[in-house]
Amino acid sequence: MKDLNLHEHIQSKHLGLGGRVVTQFENHLYAIALHYMHYNFCRIHQTLRVTPAMEAGVTDHVWNIEEVVSLPDLEGARKAA
């Protein structure tokens, strides 16, 4: 086993993964976005007694998860038009 410096070690570790690292990072970003959408649009907060989005005047109703999940489809339809 040859001795690797830090740069070579990082290269050898990540070159074998190819696009998987990028895909995992993109999936992580989608998970964070989904969390924030649920937190701000679907969940009624005890202190506000409404969702933060309703309090800010962004929406007039509590969203259900189907509305949140359908958002990427709406964005794709907007780009296609």
Summary of the structure (lengths in Angstrom):
residues: 81
radius of gyration: 20.5
end to end distance: 56.9
largest distance: 63.4
contacts: 161
relative contact order: 0.08
helix: 64%
strand: 0%
